[in-house]
Amino acid sequence: MSHVNYQQLTEAELQEYVKHNLQDEEAFQHYLKIVRAKPNRVVVSTGKQLEAELRTRLAL
């Protein structure tokens, strides 16, 4: 169990913490929760979907 208070970290600080503490599953899950809550989040499953999304966004 970790003693880090994730709520007090900025998103950037949490991201860095997760990068350097790969074994901390609780921190990773908290970071995912933040990322998934962002508006206009795009999820792609394949390279083709990514390419189509990039083409759409770059055409704007």
C-alpha positions as semicolon CSV with decimal commas, in nm:
position;residue;x (nm);y (nm);z (nm)
1;M;0,000;0,000;0,000
2;S;0,124;0,347;-0,084
3;H;0,127;0,655;0,138
4;V;0,098;0,901;-0,153
5;N;-0,209;1,126;-0,150
6;Y;-0,305;1,116;-0,518
7;Q;-0,572;1,386;-0,480
8;Q;-0,304;1,640;-0,386
9;L;-0,090;1,577;-0,695
10;T;-0,140;1,765;-1,020
11;E;-0,208;1,550;-1,324
12;A;0,151;1,605;-1,443
13;E;0,292;1,511;-1,102
14;L;0,076;1,198;-1,091
15;Q;0,184;1,102;-1,442
16;E;0,549;1,132;-1,341
17;Y;0,487;0,936;-1,022
18;V;0,321;0,655;-1,217
19;K;0,609;0,646;-1,469
20;H;0,860;0,596;-1,188
21;N;0,646;0,366;-0,971
22;L;0,511;0,110;-1,215
23;Q;0,425;-0,131;-0,935
24;D;0,178;0,114;-0,776
25;E;-0,147;-0,014;-0,925
26;E;-0,358;0,222;-0,713
27;A;-0,177;0,526;-0,853
28;F;-0,210;0,392;-1,207
29;Q;-0,584;0,334;-1,167
30;H;-0,630;0,684;-1,024
31;Y;-0,442;0,832;-1,320
32;L;-0,660;0,634;-1,564
33;K;-0,970;0,766;-1,389
34;I;-0,852;1,124;-1,449
35;V;-0,764;1,061;-1,813
36;R;-1,093;0,884;-1,886
37;A;-1,293;1,169;-1,734
38;K;-1,157;1,426;-1,980
39;P;-1,411;1,569;-2,225
40;N;-1,369;1,500;-2,597
41;R;-1,155;1,197;-2,529
42;V;-1,104;0,984;-2,839
43;V;-1,052;0,609;-2,814
44;V;-0,918;0,412;-3,108
45;S;-0,850;0,040;-3,130
46;T;-0,666;0,007;-3,457
47;G;-0,412;0,190;-3,665
48;K;-0,680;0,255;-3,928
49;Q;-0,903;0,423;-3,671
50;L;-0,611;0,636;-3,553
51;E;-0,527;0,737;-3,908
52;A;-0,889;0,830;-3,981
53;E;-0,913;1,035;-3,661
54;L;-0,589;1,219;-3,737
55;R;-0,702;1,294;-4,093
56;T;-1,032;1,431;-3,961
57;R;-0,866;1,652;-3,701
58;L;-0,594;1,778;-3,936
59;A;-0,852;1,869;-4,201
60;L;-1,016;2,121;-3,966
